[in-house]
């Protein structure tokens, strides 16, 4: 992978990190527990609210996992290992990295890890 491509992914990682942090800050309130006041809201509305809160918690969990992978990917760039599979050391397809620049495994090794 050439230096300009690596720099593209470094900037993409930093931008992704900033976006995820902003979303996490905005979404803090959406994952709070739902108050079950039966006099104010019907049963189906409460169920919808509970489901929405659970979905927000799961989305937040996934964002935090991705945020944790960003410094690792940036370190791989600094070490000169970015773009190579952490398992087999083969080049990771650029298209795969464009989908998620935190990927550390090629498609074959990622499938084998499942």
Secondary structure, 3 states (H helix, E strand, C coil): CCHHHHHHHHHHHHHHHHHHHHHHHHHHHHHCCCCCCCCCCCHHHHHHHHHHHHHHHHHHHHHHHHHHHHHHHHHHHHHCCCCECCCCCCECCHHHHHHCCCCCCCHHHHHHHC
